[in-house]
Amino acid sequence: MRKAALRFASGACLLGLSVSATAAPSCGARGIAVQVLGSGGPEAADQRASSGYLVWHDGRARLLVDAGGGVFLRFGEAGATMADLDAIVFTHFHADHASDFAALVKSSYFEDRNRALPVYGPPGNALMPGAVAFADALFGKSGAFRYLGDFLDGSASYTLKPQDVNAAGKVVGVGRFGDMQLRATAVEHGPLPALAWRVEIGGAVIAFSGDTSGKGDLVELARDADVFVAHNAVPVGTTGAAHALHMTPGDIGRIAAQAKVKKLVLSHRMLRTLGREAETLAAIRARYAGPVEFADDLNCYALHPARPK
């Protein structure tokens, strides 16, 4: 049953969807593009890397969003380098969104990076660390990988600069890197601190929902986005605790329509949604009429030519 579902999930053409994905590592060679490194969730059985995305600009990977299990491998397969990144942002620190971060930092030891690397994420609470505490738990003096502590204390070739982002109840500017502006807003993901991200770059806009019930200022964050990457982790009809963690397809369609996004890309596709693409699409179509694509690992969505500034 699962193998059949996976075969169905990889064949978006069965639904009559247009697929504009290009093969790695050509993503972003010209203009702006967003690449899905991990299209799955926390289940190894889905045979997908878990959450992770790259924003490309003229052949350079400038932003990494999340670094879940398998993203380390996909990052290399995509042709990205840690030396090129302007920043790393996290939606939250569940293992399927953050477990490959340490491996990527280790990889950077063998690259020629000589500028600070900002790392942004939500603040912590009793259940989950914030960005600063997460980095310290990995690389601090008592951290699991304290042998890599040079990357925090300033004695390596570059320094990690973790920062907690407080964005409750509003969309806030987080950082600017040349023509790339990062914005974030707090979203509901059960009891855990979580952020959704907006990237404005080269006249294009990309929004990432992360894991969320859809509550929060997500419509404003995704407003007029060229691509809205939304997480399709639960099926139609989900209620209760699972819905407090993840948007249903109906939620996704409503938010995409209200935000007037240009294209919707569905990622974080768990076993409970794989094989149910027709049902998911019908629920989204009840609200949103624009292009919809079901993501697979390494799919690349080009935004060139970028919109005029």
Backbone as a ProteinNet text record, in pm:
[ID]
protein_1_A
[PRIMARY]
MRKAALRFASGACLLGLSVSATAAPSCGARGIAVQVLGSGGPEAADQRASSGYLVWHDGRARLLVDAGGGVFLRFGEAGATMADLDAIVFTHFHADHASDFAALVKSSYFEDRNRALPVYGPPGNALMPGAVAFADALFGKSGAFRYLGDFLDGSASYTLKPQDVNAAGKVVGVGRFGDMQLRATAVEHGPLPALAWRVEIGGAVIAFSGDTSGKGDLVELARDADVFVAHNAVPVGTTGAAHALHMTPGDIGRIAAQAKVKKLVLSHRMLRTLGREAETLAAIRARYAGPVEFADDLNCYALHPARPK
[TERTIARY]
82.3	0	85.8	189.4	273.9	353.4	405.4	480.8	392.5	267.2	175.2	149.6	136.3	113.8	231.3	352.2	471.3	482.7	450.2	454	354.1	234.9	133.1	179.8	242.1	282.7	386.2	474.3	580.1	531.6	410.8	360	256.8	300.2	205.5	127.8	186.1	116.6	-14.6	-28.4	-152.8	-268.3	-234.9	-337.8	-356.2	-281.5	-288.4	-218	-122.8	-51.3	68.8	101.5	224.2	340	449.7	567.5	681.7	728.8	833.5	968.3	977.9	1102.5	1213	1333.3	1450.3	1546.1	1629.3	1719.7	1832.5	1868.7	1986.4	2109.7	2219.1	2236	2218.9	2125	2107.2	2014.5	1960.3	1863.8	1928.5	1857.5	1903	2023	2057.7	2173.9	2154.3	2028.8	1997.9	1875.7	1883.1	1769.8	1745.9	1620.1	1580.7	1510.2	1537.9	1468.4	1460.2	1359.3	1349.5	1359.6	1439.6	1459.5	1419.1	1345.4	1303	1411.2	1479.9	1578.9	1512.1	1417.5	1345.3	1196.7	1125.3	981.1	899.4	966.9	898.3	888.8	854.3	839.6	927.5	882.3	966.3	967.9	906.3	897.3	1001.9	1088.8	1186	1117.3	1001.8	932.9	881.9	875.5	829.2	938.6	1061.7	1174.1	1203.5	1185.6	1213	1298	1380.3	1444.6	1337.4	1360.5	1264.5	1296.7	1228.3	1215.3	1347.6	1356.3	1470.5	1452.4	1493.4	1474.7	1592.9	1622.9	1724.7	1661.2	1709.9	1677.8	1804.3	1794.4	1907.3	1896.7	2012	2017.8	2140.2	2115.7	2224.1	2334.3	2292.3	2386.7	2444	2398.6	2449.5	2335.5	2353.9	2255.4	2272.2	2176.9	2192.6	2124.5	2023	1949.3	1910.5	1930.4	1881.3	1769.7	1655.5	1541.5	1524.7	1552.8	1545.6	1653.6	1682.1	1788.3	1755.7	1645.1	1601.3	1680.9	1647	1717.9	1719.1	1837.3	1852.6	1889.4	1873.7	1903.9	2053.2	2137.3	2282	2316.9	2262	2288.9	2230.9	2106.4	2042.5	2113	2162.5	2236.3	2356.8	2430.7	2544.5	2501.5	2395.3	2346.3	2299.1	2248.3	2200.5	2314.5	2436.4	2550.6	2567.5	2501.7	2513.1	2639	2684.6	2797.2	2762.6	2815.9	2797	2865.4	2971.5	3044.6	2959.3	2861.2	2779.2	2663	2618.5	2496.9	2511.4	2408.8	2401.6	2343.8	2256.9	2193.8	2129.2	2102.2	2019.6	1904.4	1782	1666.3	1595.7	1542.7	1466.6	1322.6	1230.1	1090.1	1067.3	1133.7	1133	1238.8	1250.4	1363.1	1323.8	1211.3	1184.7	1297.3	1324.3	1435.8	1422.6	1300.6	1284.3	1299.1	1332.5	1360.5	1501.3	1570.3	1697	1809.1	1785.1	1883.5	2011.2	2009	2129.6	2211.1	2171	2243.5	2389.1	2413.4	2550.8	2636.1	2578.4	2653.5	2692.6	2605.2	2636.5	2745.9	2741.6	2847.7	2981.6	2981.6	3105.1	3156.1	3065.9	3105	3170.9	3124.1	3177.5	3323.2	3369.1	3510	3602.2	3554.7	3636.3	3612	3543.5	3517.2	3588.6	3588.1	3660.5	3562.7	3497.6	3407.8	3482.6	3471.4	3543.6	3457.6	3326.8	3235.8	3133.9	3081.2	2986.8	2864.4	2805.2	2685.6	2570.3	2477	2361.1	2271	2219	2127.7	2007.8	1891.4	1772.1	1670.7	1602.6	1496.4	1408	1300.7	1209.2	1271.6	1216.4	1261.2	1216.6	1274.6	1242.3	1130.8	1090.9	1001.6	1040.5	957.2	992.6	1008.4	948.6	952.1	1057.8	1105.7	1190.2	1288.7	1416.7	1511.2	1485.3	1531.3	1537.2	1664.6	1685.7	1801.6	1933.2	1942.2	2066.8	2094.5	1992.1	2009.8	2035.9	1974.1	1995.4	2141.2	2194.4	2334.3	2428.2	2395.4	2481	2474.8	2356.4	2342.1	2422.6	2446.9	2527.8	2676.1	2710.9	2850.1	2908.7	2828.9	2877.7	2974.7	3020.2	3123.2	3078.6	2947.7	2894.6	2809.8	2824.7	2740.7	2774.3	2679.9	2699.6	2818.4	2838	2949.5	3042.4	3080.1	3162.4	3299.2	3340.3	3466.6	3458.5	3335.5	3316.2	3288.3	3321.5	3293	3362.2	3468	3535.4	3439	3333.6	3239.1	3148.8	3144.8	3068.7	3156.1	3279.2	3361.3	3447.6	3439.3	3509.4	3649.2	3692.4	3829.4	3840	3726.7	3729.1	3738.6	3738.3	3747.7	3624.6	3514.5	3394.8	3321.2	3223.8	3151.2	3001.6	2939.7	2794.8	2735.3	2630.7	2565.5	2417.5	2386.9	2246.5	2169	2041.7	1957.8	1814.3	1752.8	1611.1	1529.1	1424.5	1338.8	1203.5	1173.3	1044.1	950.6	850.9	762.2	616.9	580.7	444.3	346.7	243.7	136.3	165.3	276.5	309.4	414.4	428	536.5	649.6	768.3	880.7	995.1	1068.7	1191.8	1299.5	1374.1	1473.7	1615.6	1640.5	1774.8	1774.4	1868.9	1885	2026.1	2036.2	2163.8	2166	2219.9	2213.5	2069.3	2029.3	1891.8	1797.2	1840.7	1755.9	1710.7	1580	1520.2	1446.4	1472.5	1405.6	1303.2	1182.9	1078.2	1020.1	962.2	906.2	785.2	702.7	592.6	574.9	532.4	505.6	376.8	377.3	260.6	236.9	116.1	83	131.8	208.7	247	232.4	105.2	78.2	138.1	206.5	263.4	405.2	454.4	594.4	612.3	714.7	743.8	778.3	720.1	743.7	729.6	798.2	796.4	762.1	693.8	684.5	776.2	830.2	931.7	890.5	929.1	909.7	1044.9	1076.6	1203.2	1173.4	1221.8	1207.6	1345.6	1358.5	1490.8	1479	1555.8	1558.5	1423.3	1333.3	1199.4	1101.4	1145.9	1058.8	1030.4	921.1	881.5	854.2	914.2	893.8	852	745.5	698.1	700.9	738.5	746.5	659.3	560.3	470.1	534.8	628.2	672.9	556.1	574	466.1	377	248.8	156.9	13.4	-72.6	-216.4	-275.7	-199.2	-249.5	-289	-292.7	-324.7	-202	-226	-117.7	-134.1	-31.9	-39.6	13.9	-24.1	31.2	-17.6	-139.8	-191.2	-108.4	-81.3	-2.1	140.2	196.4	332.5	344.2	244.6	249.4	190.6	150.2	79.9	153.5	86.2	137.7	268.1	293.4	415.7	413.6	528.7	541.4	530.2	586.3	573.9	544.9	444.9	413	434.3	537.4	566.4	490.7	388.8	302.2	316.1	300.9	323.1	193.2	194.2	79.4	98.6	92.9	125.4	3.6	-115.5	-236.3	-340.7	-428	-527.9	-653.5	-742.7	-873.6	-945.2	-1009.7	-1090.2	-1017.3	-888.4	-811.7	-862	-874.3	-918.5	-828.6	-858.4	-792.4	-647.4	-564.8	-425	-347.3	-375.7	-303.4	-329.8	-452.4	-485.3	-423.5	-399.3	-330.6	-184	-134.3	4.7	18.7	-81.6	-66.6	-194.4	-176.9	-288.6	-351	-483.1	-551.3	-542.1	-570.6	-573.7	-668.7	-781.7	-873	-812	-738.6	-667.9	-567.9	-492.6	-390.7	-455.2	-565.3	-633.1	-686.4	-743.4	-796.4	-686.3	-575.4	-465.6	-405	-384.4	-327.9	-417.4	-548.9	-642.1	-644	-652	-657.4	-528.2	-415.1	-286.1	-257.6	-339	-323.6	-184.9	-143.5	-12.9	-19.5	95.5	100.8	109.5	177.8	193	202.3	141.2	141.3	220.5	319.6	399.9	375.9	332.9	301.2	417.8	468	582.8	550.6	652.4	634.3	523.6	534.7	429.9	451.2	370.4	383	303.2	323.1	255.7	104.2	52.4	-92	-148.9	-62	-110.9	-62.9	45.8	92.5	-13.9	-42.5	-146	-284.7	-296.7	-426.6	-423.4	-340.5	-321.2	-449.9	-530.1	-653.5	-749.5	-760.5	-846.7	-793.3	-661.7	-598.5	-622.1	-599.4	-614.9	-758.3	-856.4	-996.6	-1030.1	-978.3	-1005.1	-940	-820.2	-752.9	-826.2	-868.5	-936.7	-1069.7	-1127.9	-1251.8	-1228.7	-1101.5	-1067.5	-969.9	-877.5	-763.8	-757.2	-749.8	-755.2	-619.6	-514.8	-384	-311.4	-191	-112.7	-76.3	-85.5	-51	43.8	151.7	245.6	275.2	287.7	324.9	474.4	549.6	695.5	754.4	865.4	953.1	1091.8	1177.2	1312.9	1384.7	1451.1	1534	1454.9	1321	1245	1287.7	1293.3	1339.4	1232.6	1197.4	1093.3	1154.5	1169.3	1235	1139.3	1190.5	1111.5	1162.1	1257.7	1308.3	1217.7	1201.3	1264.5	1192.8	1268.9	1210.6	1127.5	1031	946.2	1028.9	997	1068.9	1056	1160.4	1154.4	1062.1
-120.3	0	125.5	128.8	247.9	268.4	157	169.9	225.9	180	232.3	380	419.3	561	645.7	594.9	671.2	685.5	578	587	690.6	691.4	789.8	929.8	946.6	1080.2	1140.3	1056.8	1109.9	1143.1	1101.7	1126.1	1236	1358.9	1470.4	1482.5	1428.9	1437.5	1360.5	1263.5	1189.1	1279.5	1393	1487.9	1599.4	1594.1	1699.6	1826	1814.9	1932.7	1959.6	2086	2119.7	2112.7	2051.9	2038.4	2113.2	2219.5	2302.9	2274	2162.1	2131.1	2098.9	2144	2112.4	2027.9	1954	1862.7	1938.5	1893.8	1948.4	1904.7	1981.8	2104.4	2231.6	2233.7	2351.6	2455	2426.6	2518.8	2653.8	2759.4	2893.7	2942.2	2877	2920.5	3060.9	3099.4	3233.5	3284.4	3404.7	3463.9	3403	3406.7	3363	3228.5	3140.3	3012.2	2964.9	2884.4	2816.3	2666.4	2598	2454.1	2381	2273.4	2188.5	2083.2	2092.1	1990.1	1869.7	1896.8	1789.6	1812.3	1720.6	1735.1	1649.5	1576.4	1485.4	1538.1	1446.3	1481.1	1394.3	1359.2	1287.2	1135.6	1082.7	938.3	891.7	800.7	746.4	668.2	610.1	526.2	603.2	737.3	812.3	827.5	785.2	785.3	924.2	1025.4	1163.5	1227.5	1322.6	1405.2	1488.4	1521.4	1607	1753.8	1842.5	1980.8	2053.7	2116.8	2200.4	2262.8	2390.4	2464.6	2558	2581.7	2678.7	2788.3	2911.1	3020.7	3051.8	3040.9	3061.6	3196.9	3255	3379.6	3374.4	3363.8	3361.8	3262.4	3139.7	3032.3	3022.6	3106.3	3105.4	3076.9	2977.4	2947	3047.2	3137.7	3248.8	3225.6	3138.9	3118.7	2972.4	2918.1	2785	2800.8	2740.1	2740.6	2599	2578.4	2449.3	2352.2	2255.4	2158.8	2026.3	1964.7	1838.4	1719.9	1602	1481.5	1459.1	1436.4	1417.2	1542.4	1659.2	1785.3	1798.8	1747.5	1749.4	1687.6	1570.7	1503.9	1582.4	1624.9	1698.8	1831.5	1896	2021.9	2001	1893.7	1863.7	1825.9	1747.7	1707.4	1828.2	1928.7	2049.1	2136.8	2109.7	2191.7	2315.6	2320.9	2436.6	2425.3	2540	2541.8	2630.9	2594.8	2676.9	2812.7	2817.5	2943.1	3049.6	3008.4	3104.4	3161.7	3091.3	3131.9	3267.7	3350	3474.9	3450.9	3349.6	3322.3	3184	3133.2	3014.3	3055.2	3015.3	3043.3	2912.3	2904.7	2788.4	2828.8	2741.6	2763.3	2721.8	2613.1	2568.3	2459	2400.1	2311.2	2165.9	2122.1	1979.7	1910.8	1784.2	1713.1	1708.4	1694.9	1686.3	1821.2	1924.1	2056.1	2106	2037	2093.8	1992.5	1863.4	1763.3	1762.2	1814.9	1813.9	1942.8	2033.2	2160	2137	2053.8	2030.6	1969.8	1880	1818.9	1922.1	2016.4	2121.7	2214.1	2245.5	2327.3	2254.8	2126.1	2048	2052.2	2038.6	2043.2	2175	2282.6	2415.4	2430.2	2345.3	2348.4	2328.1	2258	2224.8	2320.9	2431.4	2532.3	2661.5	2755.2	2880.9	2991.3	2975.4	3080.2	3165.5	3299.2	3388.2	3504.8	3489.7	3592.6	3526.5	3604.7	3552.2	3492.4	3393.6	3329.2	3347.9	3439.5	3457.1	3333.4	3296	3182.2	3229.9	3237	3291.3	3180.7	3193.6	3100.4	3158.4	3086	3138.1	3134.1	3209.8	3200.2	3066.7	3029.2	2901.5	2910.2	2792.8	2783	2657.3	2610.7	2495.4	2367.6	2363	2241.7	2243.6	2360.4	2371.8	2487	2467.9	2579.6	2683.7	2804.5	2905.7	2889.2	2979.3	2968.2	2976.4	3067.6	3084.4	2960.8	2913.2	2795.4	2669.9	2661	2545.6	2539.8	2652.7	2655.9	2623.6	2674.7	2647.5	2501	2438	2296.6	2206.9	2256	2181.2	2211.9	2341.8	2383.6	2456.8	2478	2549.6	2465.7	2520.8	2455.2	2320.5	2302.5	2173.6	2107.9	2153	2106.2	1966.4	1907.2	1772.8	1766.9	1874.2	1881.6	1996.4	2000.1	2110.8	2116.8	2007.1	2012.9	2109.6	2148.4	2249.1	2387	2405.5	2530.9	2651.8	2629.9	2742.7	2824.6	2759.9	2831.5	2925.3	2909.1	3000.5	3104.6	3066.2	3157.9	3252.8	3243.6	3339.6	3300.4	3178.7	3139.5	3056.6	3025.9	2957.1	3061.1	3014.3	3106.7	3194.8	3152.8	3236.3	3203.5	3287.2	3271.3	3258.6	3159	3149.1	3257.4	3323.5	3432	3398.2	3309.4	3274.9	3389.8	3400.2	3508.6	3460.8	3481	3453.6	3565.7	3528.2	3625.3	3629.6	3740.8	3760.8	3831	3756.9	3811.1	3776.9	3778.7	3744.9	3853.5	3811.8	3903.1	4000.9	3985	4079.6	4019.8	4080.6	4047.6	4145.4	4093.2	4179.9	4160.4	4268.2	4257.9	4195	4100.7	4027	4060.4	4064.7	4094.3	4128.2	4211.1	4245.2	4210.2	4145.3	4103.5	4145.3	4265.5	4318.5	4336.9	4272.4	4287	4183.4	4107.7	4007.1	4054.2	4065.7	4105.1	3985.1	3955.1	3846.8	3904.3	3846.9	3884.5	3757.2	3769	3652.7	3692.2	3591	3610	3482.2	3496.4	3379.3	3311.6	3179	3100.1	2992.3	2937.7	2831.5	2696.8	2627.1	2488.3	2411.6	2391.8	2335.3	2425	2366.3	2445.8	2494.9	2476.2	2504	2638.7	2715.7	2839	2806.8	2880.5	2854.7	2984.5	2988.9	3105	3063.6	3151.1	3145.3	3253.8	3231.6	3321.8	3376.4	3502.6	3568.7	3617.2	3587.6	3626	3714	3837	3930	3946	3906.3	3902.1	3927.1	4022.3	4049.3	4079.5	4140	4170.6	4056.7	3940.7	3826	3806	3734.2	3706.6	3557.4	3496.6	3356.1	3348.3	3274.8	3258.7	3111.4	3084.7	2948.7	2941	2854.9	2845.4	2776.9	2683.6	2595.6	2511.3	2445.5	2366.5	2458.5	2462.4	2551.1	2510.1	2540.9	2521.3	2622.2	2727.2	2835.6	2957.5	2944.7	3059.9	3149.2	3279.2	3376.1	3469.7	3547.1	3649.1	3594.6	3469.4	3403.1	3464.6	3512	3575	3697.3	3782.1	3901.5	3865.1	3765.2	3724.2	3676.5	3602.7	3545.1	3636.4	3756.2	3846.6	3863.4	3830.7	3850.4	3774.2	3667.4	3589.7	3524.3	3519.9	3448.6	3298.1	3250.2	3110.1	3105.2	3028.4	3002.7	2853.9	2820.9	2681.9	2649.6	2565.7	2532	2384	2350	2212.7	2132.6	2024.4	1936.7	1808.9	1825.1	1714.4	1637.1	1694	1624.8	1627.4	1526.6	1519.8	1600.6	1601.5	1665	1604	1689.2	1641.6	1626.6	1660.3	1647.8	1745.8	1698.7	1782.9	1757.8	1824.5	1797.9	1839.9	1760.5	1795.9	1804.8	1715	1717.8	1846.9	1899	2024.3	2143.6	2134.3	2241.8	2251.3	2145.1	2142.4	2175.1	2138.1	2146.9	2196.2	2267.9	2313.3	2197.4	2196.9	2106.4	2163.4	2082.7	2137.9	2256.4	2252.1	2365.8	2492.4	2478.8	2593.5	2650.2	2561.1	2604.9	2681.5	2627.3	2694.6	2831	2840.6	2968.8	3072.9	3035.2	3130.3	3171.9	3075.2	3107.5	3203.8	3183.2	3271.6	3410.4	3417.3	3547.5	3625.9	3554.9	3621.6	3651.4	3597.4	3618.7	3575.2	3456.1	3406	3360.7	3368.7	3336	3185.3	3112.6	2968.1	2905.7	2789.4	2715.8	2586.5	2565.9	2444	2370.8	2245.7	2166.8	2075.8	2089.6	2012.8	1951.5	1894.4	1825.7	1721.8	1640.7	1545.8	1414.9	1391.3	1273.1	1156.1	1037.7	918.5	932.8	1008.4	1023.9	1114.4	1185	1264.9	1212	1135.5	1076.8	980	991.5	909	969.1	1084.7	1150.8	1286.8	1295.9	1424.4	1475.9	1386.9	1431.5	1493.7	1430.5	1482.3	1614.7	1621.1	1744.5	1858.6	1829.4	1932.5	1982.4	1891.7	1932.9	2029	2001	2089.2	2225.2	2227.6	2355	2431.6	2361.5	2425.1	2490.2	2444.5	2506.6	2650.7	2686.8	2822	2893.9	2818.1	2878.7	2823.6	2915.3	2874.7	2876.3	2918.8	2931	2797.9	2801.8	2679.1	2612.5	2480	2400.3	2288.9	2272.3	2163.8	2087.3	1955	1868	1842.9	1885.9	1885.6	1746.9	1720.3	1608	1664.5	1584.1	1628.4	1678.4	1791.1	1856.7	1925.2	1926.6	2006.5	2152.3	2217.5	2356	2439	2551.8	2638.7	2775	2800.4	2922.1	3039.9	3156.4	3278.4	3383.1	3346.5	3446.2	3447.7	3561.9	3687.4	3742.6	3793.9	3848.3	3969.5	3996.1	4114.1	4240.9	4347.5	4473.6	4519.2	4583.3	4633.9	4755.1
0	0	0	87.9	96	-31.3	-90.1	-214.4	-325	-328.9	-429.9	-408.6	-281.8	-251.3	-293.5	-272	-308.3	-459.2	-531.4	-678.5	-727.3	-665.6	-703.4	-672.3	-555.5	-511.8	-603	-660.1	-744.4	-884.1	-916.5	-1051	-1052.3	-1036.8	-1032.9	-1162.8	-1271.5	-1400.1	-1396.4	-1304	-1292.2	-1254.1	-1193.2	-1152.4	-1254.1	-1362.2	-1460.8	-1418.8	-1326.1	-1278.1	-1365.3	-1385.6	-1456.8	-1360.7	-1403	-1318.8	-1383.7	-1317	-1372.9	-1309.8	-1237.3	-1166.8	-1266.2	-1235.3	-1316.1	-1234.1	-1300.1	-1230.7	-1162.4	-1043.6	-973.9	-1049.6	-1048.1	-970.9	-1052.7	-1148.3	-1232	-1169.7	-1052.9	-992.8	-965.1	-1002.5	-969.7	-1046.6	-1156.5	-1233.8	-1288.6	-1310.7	-1360.4	-1286.7	-1233.3	-1164	-1027.2	-984	-850.4	-860.5	-763.8	-758.8	-614.6	-585.5	-457	-484	-404.2	-421.5	-294.3	-313.6	-203.2	-180.2	-67.4	-33.2	31.3	120.7	187.7	179.3	115	94.2	189.5	279.5	369.2	510.8	601.2	741.5	828.7	947.2	1042.7	1025	919.4	899.5	797.7	837	742.2	631.5	660.4	562.8	442	450.9	334	228.8	261.8	168.5	111.5	196	159.7	268.5	229.8	332.3	400.9	527.7	596.9	571.2	634.4	590.1	564.7	447.8	413.7	276.5	262.7	137.7	114.1	-12.8	-51.6	-135.6	-117	-208.3	-287.2	-419.8	-510.6	-580	-611.1	-687.4	-777.4	-907.5	-1007.1	-972.2	-944.1	-921.4	-781.5	-690.1	-553	-456.5	-369.7	-266.1	-153.5	-139.2	-45.4	88.4	92.4	216.4	229.8	349.8	384.9	487.7	458.9	550.1	604.2	731.9	799.5	750.6	835.7	805.9	872.6	829.5	886.3	834.5	882	844.6	693.6	637.3	493.5	418.5	480.8	412.9	386.3	476.4	454.6	319.3	289.9	162.8	45.4	57.3	-52.2	-79.3	25.8	12.1	-80.6	-58.7	-145.7	-285.9	-297.3	-428.8	-509.7	-442.2	-510.5	-561.1	-514.3	-553.4	-468.7	-353.1	-264.2	-179.6	-127.7	-34.6	84	198.7	318.2	303.4	225.5	207.3	140.2	59	-14.6	66	168.3	238.8	306.4	292.9	368.9	507.5	520.7	650	646.8	766	785.6	875.5	839.7	924.5	957.2	1077.4	1121.6	1150.2	1109.6	1146.2	1291	1335.5	1474.7	1486.4	1605.3	1628.4	1653.9	1598.6	1592.7	1514	1546.2	1482.8	1331	1279	1134.1	1064.9	1141.3	1084.9	1117	1206.8	1255.1	1277.4	1257.7	1300.1	1217	1094.2	1009.6	1019.2	1107	1119.5	1158.6	1257.9	1303.3	1191.8	1113.6	1003.8	898.7	872.5	776.2	828.8	958.1	1017.5	1007.4	1036.5	1022.9	879.1	782.8	642	606.8	667.5	635	676.3	766.8	809.2	689.3	588.8	472.1	355.6	383.6	282.4	319.6	227	245.3	283.6	399.4	447.6	548.4	533.5	624.5	671.5	669.5	719.6	812.3	904.2	1002.7	933.9	998	944.8	1044.1	1015	1101.3	1097.8	1213.6	1226.8	1307.2	1243.7	1306.4	1334.7	1446.9	1480.7	1588.5	1622.8	1725.1	1863.3	1956.8	2096.2	2155	2267.2	2328.2	2430.5	2479.5	2595.6	2672.2	2761.6	2844.3	2762.8	2644.7	2562.9	2454	2416.4	2297.8	2315.6	2277.9	2288.8	2181.1	2206.1	2101.8	2021.5	1925.4	1836.6	1912.9	2007.1	2082.6	2167.4	2238.2	2323.3	2240.8	2123.7	2035.4	1989.8	1945.5	1901.8	2017.4	2135.9	2252.3	2291.9	2279.6	2313.3	2219	2099	2002.6	2016.3	2020.9	2005.1	2125.2	2228.2	2345.8	2427.9	2538.9	2620.7	2675.8	2692.9	2738.3	2630.1	2506.1	2397.6	2349.9	2278.5	2224.5	2128.6	2052	1957	1995.1	2122.2	2170.9	2104.9	2040.2	1967.2	1849.4	1811.7	1706.8	1766.9	1893.5	1961.2	1902.7	1822.9	1756.8	1672.3	1624.3	1539	1618.8	1749.9	1834.1	1902.5	1937.9	2018.7	1937.1	1802.9	1718.8	1679.1	1713.4	1680.6	1553.1	1489.5	1360.4	1248.6	1125.5	1012.3	998.7	1059.9	1064.8	1194.6	1229.4	1354.5	1328.6	1390	1388.6	1476.9	1429.1	1502.9	1524.1	1620.9	1644.6	1706.2	1668.4	1720	1732.3	1849.5	1868.3	1805.2	1733.9	1665.4	1735.8	1797.5	1863.3	1765.8	1716.9	1614.4	1644.9	1771.4	1810.9	1766.2	1693.2	1657.4	1546.7	1477.1	1371	1278.1	1160.9	1068.2	1094.7	1120.6	1155.8	1057	1032.7	956.2	1043.1	986.7	1064.5	1021.3	893.8	846.9	700	657.6	516.4	473.1	357.7	301.5	154.1	128.5	-6.5	-47.4	-156.2	-204.7	-144.4	-44.2	19.6	157.5	174.7	302.4	361.9	488.8	559.3	655.5	654.1	748.3	809.1	925.9	993.9	1075.6	1106.2	1199.6	1279.7	1404	1486.7	1439.9	1438.6	1399.4	1505.3	1505.4	1600	1548.2	1630.8	1604.6	1735.7	1775.3	1905.8	2013.2	2113.6	2222.2	2194.4	2073.5	2044.3	1975.1	2008.8	1935.6	1789.8	1698	1555.8	1477.6	1363.9	1275.8	1133.6	1063.3	917.7	862.6	742.7	687.2	551.8	527.5	398.5	350.4	224.7	163.9	44.2	48.5	-63.9	-125.3	-250.8	-312.9	-463.3	-512.4	-655.6	-715.1	-637.2	-686.5	-674	-625.8	-607.1	-459.2	-430.3	-292.6	-277.4	-175.1	-143.7	2.7	31.5	168.9	207.2	332	385.5	510	507.7	622.5	741.4	716.5	822.7	871.1	986	1045.7	1127.3	1094.2	1163.9	1138.3	1234	1216.8	1119.2	1089.7	1005.9	1085.6	1218.8	1302.1	1314.9	1317.1	1318	1199.8	1172.7	1067.2	935	903.4	786.2	655.7	651.4	529.6	493.9	592.5	565.4	527.2	592.6	560.6	415.9	369.7	234.7	128.4	165.4	74.6	-57.9	-170.7	-307.1	-334.1	-259.8	-282.8	-420.6	-484.4	-611.4	-590.2	-478.9	-439.5	-290.4	-253.3	-113	-88.3	-10	24.2	151.9	140.8	253.7	286.5	413.1	457.6	458.2	381.1	360.8	443.4	576.3	666.9	715.8	700.3	745.3	633.7	629.6	523	553.8	457.3	472.5	593.2	671.2	782.6	913.8	918	1041.3	1146.7	1269.2	1380	1500.9	1612	1738.1	1740.3	1812.5	1834.5	1704.2	1609.3	1482.1	1406.7	1417.6	1348.6	1418.8	1548.3	1619.6	1579.9	1516	1470.1	1322.2	1241.8	1096.2	1028.9	918.6	836.1	760.5	750	658.9	516.7	414.3	278.4	263.5	334.2	328.7	384.7	495.3	552.3	452.4	388.7	293.2	178.6	125	15.4	54.4	174.5	221.8	234.9	296.9	317.7	184.6	94.2	-37.4	-113.6	-104.5	-175	-113	18.3	84.9	64.5	59.4	40	-106.6	-197	-341.2	-389.3	-346.6	-389.1	-534.6	-601.7	-744.2	-770.1	-681	-696.2	-558.2	-544.7	-418.9	-437.1	-351.8	-353	-221.2	-229.2	-111.4	-77	44.7	89.9	226.5	293.5	421.8	408.8	304.8	268.2	343.4	443.4	528.4	471.3	525.8	474.5	477.4	572.7	581.7	473.6	398.6	285.5	150.9	148.7	22.9	-30	-158.4	-217.7	-210.5	-144.7	-132.5	-201.8	-305.8	-373.8	-438	-496.4	-561.8	-460.3	-344.5	-238	-184.1	-166.5	-118.6	-216.9	-345.1	-447.6	-454.5	-442.2	-448	-334.3	-214.9	-101	-119.8	-176.8	-203.8	-312.1	-416.5	-529.5	-487.9	-378.8	-331.7	-288.5	-263.1	-217.2	-311	-369.8	-441	-583.2	-680.9	-821.8	-891.4	-822.6	-886.2	-900.6	-957.7	-979.6	-847.2	-844.8	-726.4	-768.7	-694.1	-721.3	-593.6	-608.2	-497.1	-507.6	-406	-413.5	-388.1	-454.8	-425.7	-395.1	-333.8	-301.7	-426.4	-413.1	-514.5	-624.6	-614.1	-710.5	-701.6	-816.5	-826.2	-895.6	-837.6	-892.7	-925.1	-1053.1	-1099.4	-1097.1	-1058.3	-1052.8	-1150.3	-1236.6	-1330.6	-1452.5	-1521.2	-1478	-1354.8	-1259.5	-1137.8	-1169.1	-1082.8	-1100.9	-1079.7	-1150.2	-1128	-983.8	-930.7	-794.5	-788.7
[MASK]
+++++++++++++++++++++++++++++++++++++++++++++++++++++++++++++++++++++++++++++++++++++++++++++++++++++++++++++++++++++++++++++++++++++++++++++++++++++++++++++++++++++++++++++++++++++++++++++++++++++++++++++++++++++++++++++++++++++++++++++++++++++++++++++++++++++++++++++++++++++++++++++++++++++++++++++++++++++

